[in-house]
Structure formats: structure tokens, C-alpha cells
């Protein structure tokens, strides 16, 4: 099956990929194409949009309609693509720095509009491609090249941000649980509205090394140890919740979808033009 997925969904002439040994991005990317394959979507009806960063290189490896855009602007480009062709399944691949720092405003407004875009964040807690600077999700106290003595900023909870801004599907998973990523991407694509899926991944080259967190296996094991499914988390006493990350489907709601409402406006004026 893995080789069949590669032959069908990847531009094999662009491989091998550039990601470092032990990077978790390949696990997430495989989960995305597996989810698409499970749903059975025609490749010609999928458009994958990415910005700049380690994870954003993924669009170049995938054999769909793809757009590799500027830093932080993936959701802005994706919004235009979705409005131009509402029948497309638009998927945004982005990193924590790409979507939460320079692209944070686009994230908020895409969620606010509830436009039918599935956004998948590869969150490795650091700027990996540009040299290991700390990002909006770097845990407080952890180090980066721009925080050699430890990050003093409070880190974003991206899922809470997306939910508060208006996303109608919000979930979180880790590269330890690849099958959970697959199910969440499937649910996100099927949701008629803005879907936000955060996947916690590993960066041994910068985040792991700078914070002395061990090798790639140690990093994945750490994700396993600190993550708790939402249903289990809600049963934990307050003192045992400290330091835990909640995974699973975190929110699902219903609101009018943006392109549907836009088309209604166009239809209402057809007789007057």
C-alpha cells in the first residue's frame, strides 16, 4: 500500500524529500494522502496550498493541483482559489510559524468566514527551515536560536485560537498516532466549513537538539507521554492535567459556509444584471 500511495499521489521525480532524518513531516504527509485515498476524491478536484517552511515543501511532492505561495499567505491564496472554484477540495499545509506568526491574521479571518478549507498545521514548535528561531508555539522556557536563554513568551494554543475565531471543525493529533491523523483529515475534508487540524510533529535537528530532548525516537515517545485524549483528559483531576496536551476531536459546530453565502448573493442579482 505505501508504494501504491507514492505512485498515485506523489511526483516521484521530486523525491527524495529534503526533510532531515527523524523529521515527523513524512508521517503527517502520508496520513494526508491516505485520508484522501480513503475518501476517494478525484485528484483533479483537490488543490493543495502551502506557504514557506519545512512542512510547506510538501506541496511540491504531491501530484494534485498545487500552489507553493509566499510566507504566511497560504490561507489568503487558498481563499481566492476556493472562491474562484467552490467545487475544489482546498487543503492548506502550513507550519506553526507560517500560520500563527506572519500568517496569524489570515488564520483568524479564514476561520471567521468559515470558508470550506481544510488547514493542516505541522507543528514542530520551532522555525526549522530558517535556522531554529523560536515560534509562536515554542513552549515557554524552551530554547531557540533567537531565545538562547529560553523563550519568555506564552505559547499559543492554536486549536483554541481557531475555535474562538469561528472554525467549525477543530482537532489535534501527534505523529505518534498516525491513524488518528488520518481520521481527523478525513473528518476535516468532509466538514462543510473551515477545518483546523493541528498535528504535533518532531524536529530533532533544531528543536530537539537545542533543548536536549534526545533523538527522534525520544521526541516521539515524549509526545506519547504528554498527550491525552480529550475524553480521558476531562476525567483527570486538575493536578494531573499540568503539562498534558489534549488530542482528539476538540470541537465540531455548524455555521453557514462562506462560498455558499457568496453564491447566494450572486444568484440574487442575476435577474438585475
Helices and strands as residue ranges (DSSP letters): H 2-9, G 12-14, H 25-39, G 43-45, E 46-50, G 55-57, H 58-61, E 65-68, H 74-84, E 89-95, H 96-97, I 98-102, H 104-113, E 117-123, E 126-127, E 133-134, H 158-165, E 169-174, H 178-190, E 195-200, I 204-208, H 209-210, H 216-226, E 227-229, H 230-233, H 238-241, E 245-252, H 258-269, G 270-272
